[in-house]
Each structure stands twice: as C-alpha cells, then as structure tokens.
Amino acid sequence: MRSKEFRINSFWMFSLPAIVIATALLSFSRPQDELSSCITKIKSEWSRPCIQCAEHSKSYRVYFRNTCDRALDVKLAAQENDKRWKTYTFRMVQPGDTLLAYACHGTGKYLYWVRNPEDIEYVFPTEEEINEAFTD
C-alpha cells in the first residue's frame, strides 16, 4: 500500500507547483499587452504636405487615438523606405487624445507600444533596438 500512497503523494508533490505556476503566468499578463487595445489607428495619409519633410511626395502619416478612460504612455514608430524606423514617445496621453507618427519616405508600416505611466518596470524599446528587431 505504501507504493500507491507514494505515487499519489509524488504526483501532487510535482504537479501542484506546476499548476500554481501555470495559473500565475496566465493570470498575470503584462499590463502593456492589455493596454495596447486602448490605442486605435484612426487614419493614415500619403503625400500630404509635411513641415518636417524636405519633400513630401512619399510621406506617410498615421494617426492614433487613446480610446480608454485613463492616461497612457505611448511609443509610435513609422518605417522609412530605407527600412529604418522613426520613433515618437508621448507621455501622459489623455483619453481621446490623437497622436501622429510620420515618415518622410514611408513604407506604410507602423508599430506602437503602450504602458501605464506609473509602470516604471516596463521600458519602451529604444530606436536602435527597434531598428535591430524589425528589419523588414
């Protein structure tokens, strides 16, 4: 009878920690992942006059809005034709605020990251990190 008892106890001894860890990982999703649904693309434009661009015939602008009821920190990136990313960081974006990212010779690709302003543990990627990670 001891061997059966040991099998049951050893099952729980090894399985219970695994169950607890899996449950914790599933229930503690990263806050910035949840917040990403708060930023909504509202429109994009090609070839619009742009004060920041010497030549705007290939410029690309993309607009986003904070659709949640809380302030957010947001990092946007727009890709240039040379595959490099131009980045823009916005702090304390209020509900309903509109954000803009642009590329003077754009590809039409964009990226964004969102975080709670109080979240000092999550650091936005740098422009160098973005250019290394997103080469396409």
BAFI-3210 file (N, C-alpha, C; in Angstrom, 3 decimals, decimal comma, padded with zeros to 6 digits):
// residues 136
n [1|2|3|4|5|6|7|8|9|10|11|12|13|14|15|16|17|18|19|20|21|22|23|24|25|26|27|28|29|30|31|32|33|34|35|36|37|38|39|40|41|42|43|44|45|46|47|48|49|50|51|52|53|54|55|56|57|58|59|60|61|62|63|64|65|66|67|68|69|70|71|72|73|74|75|76|77|78|79|80|81|82|83|84|85|86|87|88|89|90|91|92|93|94|95|96|97|98|99|100|101|102|103|104|105|106|107|108|109|110|111|112|113|114|115|116|117|118|119|120|121|122|123|124|125|126|127|128|129|130|131|132|133|134|135|136]
n.u [000,806|002,038|003,491|001,540|000,449|002,688|002,940|000,646|001,078|003,543|002,753|001,095|002,993|004,761|003,079|001,341|002,914|003,544|001,015|000,208|002,167|001,659|-000,969|-000,515|001,110|-000,688|-002,678|-001,414|-000,975|001,018|000,721|001,004|000,356|-002,391|-003,162|-002,623|-004,839|-006,086|-005,095|-005,934|-005,812|-006,736|-006,637|-004,758|-002,402|-001,112|001,474|000,956|001,388|004,181|005,753|008,082|009,372|011,564|010,760|007,624|006,248|006,268|005,575|004,330|001,754|000,412|-002,313|-003,369|-005,570|-006,219|-008,353|-009,219|-010,204|-008,202|-005,013|-002,122|001,206|002,828|004,580|005,382|006,154|007,243|007,941|010,624|011,547|014,131|014,081|014,529|013,351|011,389|010,893|008,567|007,789|005,268|004,075|001,812|-000,692|-003,838|-007,278|-008,995|-007,188|-005,290|-002,675|000,296|002,364|005,026|006,641|009,028|009,666|007,897|006,967|004,526|004,283|003,858|004,407|003,543|003,779|002,507|002,027|001,248|001,472|002,556|004,044|007,069|008,729|008,417|010,088|010,166|011,215|014,336|015,120|017,220|017,070|014,583|015,098|016,953|015,430|013,188|013,550|012,371]
n.v [-001,194|001,173|001,947|002,789|004,900|006,545|007,121|008,680|010,833|011,738|012,479|014,743|016,253|017,003|017,958|019,933|022,357|022,975|023,446|025,671|027,565|027,738|028,724|031,198|032,464|032,669|034,291|036,642|038,602|040,745|044,145|046,153|044,747|044,375|047,039|047,799|047,629|049,984|051,914|053,100|052,935|055,604|056,864|057,110|058,775|059,567|061,352|063,988|067,490|068,283|069,763|068,914|067,372|067,499|066,899|065,936|064,080|061,325|060,959|059,567|059,432|058,460|058,193|057,968|057,163|057,552|055,450|054,646|055,128|056,293|057,856|057,336|056,152|056,259|054,801|055,355|054,205|054,748|053,452|054,159|054,301|053,244|051,225|051,885|052,957|055,659|057,115|058,020|059,322|059,600|061,042|060,594|060,536|061,633|060,480|060,201|061,783|062,490|061,038|061,284|059,752|059,863|059,336|060,503|059,380|057,049|053,564|052,697|051,103|050,623|050,732|050,236|050,842|050,524|051,740|051,881|054,977|054,935|052,645|051,805|049,722|048,597|049,312|051,261|050,106|051,167|053,373|052,256|049,549|048,899|049,229|047,176|044,900|044,925|044,567|044,206]
n.w [000,000|000,526|-001,791|-003,639|-002,217|-002,121|-004,837|-005,330|-003,597|-004,606|-007,142|-006,633|-005,324|-007,333|-009,355|-008,325|-007,786|-010,480|-011,570|-010,076|-010,866|-013,658|-013,627|-012,406|-014,330|-016,462|-015,376|-014,772|-016,964|-019,001|-018,244|-020,263|-022,560|-022,323|-022,374|-024,965|-026,599|-026,159|-027,805|-030,863|-034,349|-036,339|-038,811|-041,903|-044,044|-047,241|-048,914|-048,037|-047,391|-045,371|-042,741|-041,518|-043,386|-046,119|-048,670|-049,644|-051,245|-050,942|-048,392|-045,328|-043,041|-039,925|-037,781|-034,405|-031,645|-028,172|-026,769|-024,333|-020,843|-019,351|-018,679|-020,711|-021,538|-024,626|-027,331|-030,637|-033,944|-037,258|-040,444|-042,622|-046,162|-046,341|-044,558|-041,925|-038,721|-037,620|-034,520|-031,919|-028,808|-026,422|-023,510|-020,830|-022,290|-022,763|-022,323|-025,384|-026,758|-029,745|-031,628|-033,649|-036,038|-038,375|-041,550|-043,777|-046,251|-046,518|-045,805|-045,141|-042,979|-039,481|-035,913|-032,442|-028,904|-025,612|-022,303|-018,802|-017,194|-014,605|-014,521|-013,971|-014,405|-016,945|-019,799|-022,668|-025,918|-027,357|-030,133|-031,558|-030,742|-031,824|-034,563|-034,907|-034,269|-035,966|-038,981|-041,431]
ca.u [000,000|002,913|003,891|000,414|000,387|003,804|002,640|-000,336|001,742|004,563|002,031|000,720|004,197|005,340|002,059|000,760|003,690|003,414|-000,318|000,231|002,981|000,932|-002,093|000,022|001,542|-001,865|-003,481|-000,637|-000,496|001,714|-000,252|001,090|-000,351|-003,806|-003,355|-002,443|-006,152|-006,514|-004,608|-006,632|-005,476|-007,954|-006,494|-003,406|-002,386|000,082|001,838|000,415|002,452|004,740|006,774|009,303|009,970|012,019|009,964|006,510|005,504|006,209|005,412|003,273|001,346|-000,576|-002,911|-003,908|-006,327|-006,364|-009,789|-009,531|-010,572|-007,054|-003,828|-001,179|002,440|002,783|005,697|004,998|007,242|006,842|009,104|011,076|011,884|015,414|013,756|014,779|012,135|011,363|010,102|007,962|007,321|004,280|003,826|000,530|-001,681|-005,146|-008,370|-009,471|-006,100|-004,841|-001,226|000,725|003,708|005,186|007,902|009,105|009,645|007,349|006,580|003,161|004,329|003,956|004,415|003,335|003,874|001,694|002,225|000,672|002,507|003,181|004,794|008,483|009,457|008,375|010,800|009,969|012,447|014,972|015,055|018,215|016,503|013,501|015,715|017,576|014,429|012,194|014,333|011,580]
ca.v [000,000|002,328|002,389|003,530|006,144|007,363|007,599|009,760|011,975|012,264|013,160|016,072|016,975|017,575|018,587|021,129|023,566|023,276|024,021|027,009|028,430|027,955|029,614|032,539|033,038|033,011|035,351|037,874|039,028|042,019|045,243|046,865|043,968|044,706|048,440|048,049|047,798|051,368|052,765|052,719|053,687|056,247|057,123|057,307|059,641|059,573|062,519|065,253|068,432|067,991|070,759|068,227|066,656|068,364|066,534|065,184|063,277|059,934|060,964|058,726|059,810|057,567|058,818|057,051|057,807|056,845|055,188|054,214|056,193|056,598|058,375|056,296|056,495|055,561|054,960|055,053|054,122|054,698|052,971|054,860|053,412|052,571|050,216|052,422|053,403|056,933|056,846|059,156|058,923|060,520|060,773|061,029|060,755|061,651|059,841|060,957|062,472|061,941|061,007|061,207|059,300|060,077|059,019|061,367|058,454|055,930|052,273|052,403|050,234|051,325|049,932|051,030|050,231|051,270|051,373|052,708|055,944|054,588|051,398|052,131|048,489|048,363|050,361|051,192|049,822|052,335|053,387|051,284|048,214|048,721|049,039|045,850|043,837|044,987|044,918|044,025]
ca.w [000,000|000,549|-003,129|-004,206|-001,454|-002,563|-006,187|-005,230|-002,982|-005,516|-008,211|-006,152|-004,953|-008,546|-010,192|-007,708|-008,117|-011,909|-011,763|-009,477|-011,726|-014,921|-013,333|-012,154|-015,598|-017,269|-014,762|-014,679|-018,272|-018,913|-018,351|-021,531|-023,566|-022,169|-022,722|-026,399|-027,239|-025,914|-028,890|-032,087|-035,563|-036,835|-040,245|-042,413|-045,232|-048,079|-049,739|-047,531|-047,015|-044,055|-042,407|-041,104|-044,512|-047,212|-049,842|-049,054|-052,222|-050,475|-046,929|-044,758|-041,688|-039,330|-036,597|-033,395|-030,571|-026,898|-026,635|-022,957|-019,901|-018,497|-019,352|-021,120|-022,236|-025,912|-028,262|-032,010|-034,917|-038,667|-041,198|-043,817|-047,280|-046,097|-043,537|-040,584|-038,054|-036,890|-033,316|-031,216|-027,483|-025,859|-022,093|-020,258|-023,352|-022,115|-023,073|-026,539|-027,458|-031,011|-031,792|-035,037|-036,410|-039,813|-042,226|-044,970|-047,396|-045,773|-046,375|-044,707|-041,801|-038,205|-034,688|-031,241|-027,587|-024,651|-020,901|-017,759|-016,816|-013,324|-014,670|-014,188|-014,729|-018,389|-020,512|-024,111|-026,660|-027,956|-031,596|-032,016|-030,532|-032,802|-035,878|-034,933|-034,169|-037,044|-040,159|-042,641]
c.u [000,856|003,269|002,777|000,306|001,490|003,545|001,655|000,323|002,788|003,907|001,697|001,940|004,818|004,325|001,525|001,595|003,576|002,072|-000,355|001,006|002,257|-000,238|-001,612|000,449|000,364|-002,631|-002,737|-000,088|000,145|000,716|-000,197|000,417|-001,844|-004,088|-003,239|-003,770|-006,701|-006,081|-005,189|-006,163|-006,764|-007,869|-005,015|-003,503|-001,047|000,235|001,178|001,572|002,872|005,876|008,117|010,032|010,352|011,174|008,862|005,783|005,390|006,018|004,209|003,012|000,298|-001,005|-003,535|-004,679|-006,311|-007,859|-010,174|-009,800|-009,441|-005,909|-002,856|000,123|002,455|004,063|005,221|006,246|006,641|008,087|009,361|011,419|013,199|015,314|014,087|013,459|012,341|010,445|009,671|007,427|006,421|004,000|002,471|-000,489|-003,066|-006,200|-008,865|-008,395|-005,707|-003,329|-000,889|002,144|003,823|006,553|007,917|009,106|009,165|007,061|005,115|003,112|004,484|003,924|004,024|003,416|003,126|002,049|001,464|001,765|003,218|004,066|006,253|009,309|009,481|009,003|010,545|011,297|013,018|014,820|016,048|017,690|015,397|014,083|016,424|016,526|013,472|012,871|013,545|010,695]
c.v [001,268|002,840|003,183|004,887|007,095|007,937|008,760|010,999|012,577|012,972|014,588|016,912|017,655|018,350|019,889|022,381|023,952|023,926|025,447|027,982|028,733|028,903|031,037|033,205|033,454|034,186|036,674|038,247|040,399|043,152|045,966|046,099|044,268|046,131|048,711|048,201|049,204|052,318|052,241|053,584|054,289|056,634|057,171|058,106|059,514|060,931|063,820|066,192|068,214|068,973|070,090|067,538|067,637|068,139|065,601|064,254|061,807|059,858|060,104|059,191|058,837|058,182|057,757|057,856|056,911|056,682|054,701|055,416|056,524|057,138|057,228|056,920|055,648|055,831|054,499|054,969|054,030|054,355|053,813|053,841|052,662|051,528|050,655|052,960|054,759|056,715|058,132|058,648|060,017|060,105|061,337|061,416|060,596|060,939|060,758|061,689|061,720|062,073|060,833|060,664|059,513|059,587|059,831|060,569|057,116|054,671|051,950|051,488|051,090|050,308|050,844|050,173|051,126|050,809|052,333|053,689|055,630|053,344|051,707|050,897|048,214|049,562|050,185|050,827|051,116|052,273|052,374|049,856|047,910|048,458|047,701|044,730|043,790|045,473|044,803|045,207]
c.w [000,000|-000,850|-003,804|-003,520|-001,897|-003,955|-006,153|-004,652|-003,915|-006,705|-007,790|-005,804|-006,178|-009,385|-009,615|-007,979|-009,586|-012,208|-011,241|-010,365|-013,036|-014,715|-013,121|-013,454|-016,464|-016,684|-014,670|-016,040|-018,113|-019,125|-019,689|-022,658|-023,522|-022,634|-024,216|-027,136|-027,034|-027,023|-030,198|-033,247|-036,090|-038,308|-040,602|-043,708|-045,951|-048,746|-049,308|-047,206|-045,561|-043,782|-042,105|-042,259|-045,619|-048,468|-049,359|-050,025|-051,806|-048,961|-046,527|-043,336|-041,203|-037,992|-035,698|-032,358|-029,336|-026,663|-025,248|-022,061|-018,935|-019,332|-019,617|-021,608|-023,500|-026,686|-029,625|-032,870|-036,314|-039,477|-042,441|-044,906|-047,085|-044,986|-042,117|-040,031|-037,397|-035,693|-032,634|-029,880|-026,921|-024,420|-021,684|-021,339|-022,724|-022,960|-024,197|-027,309|-028,728|-031,108|-033,261|-035,114|-037,914|-040,266|-043,514|-046,271|-046,857|-046,569|-046,060|-043,496|-040,546|-037,065|-033,536|-029,990|-026,619|-023,245|-020,008|-017,327|-015,499|-013,406|-015,004|-014,535|-016,233|-019,092|-021,998|-024,792|-027,241|-029,474|-032,174|-031,874|-031,539|-034,183|-035,997|-034,992|-035,361|-038,318|-041,466|-042,894]
res [m|r|s|k|e|f|r|i|n|s|f|w|m|f|s|l|p|a|i|v|i|a|t|a|l|l|s|f|s|r|p|q|d|e|l|s|s|c|i|t|k|i|k|s|e|w|s|r|p|c|i|q|c|a|e|h|s|k|s|y|r|v|y|f|r|n|t|c|d|r|a|l|d|v|k|l|a|a|q|e|n|d|k|r|w|k|t|y|t|f|r|m|v|q|p|g|d|t|l|l|a|y|a|c|h|g|t|g|k|y|l|y|w|v|r|n|p|e|d|i|e|y|v|f|p|t|e|e|e|i|n|e|a|f|t|d]
***
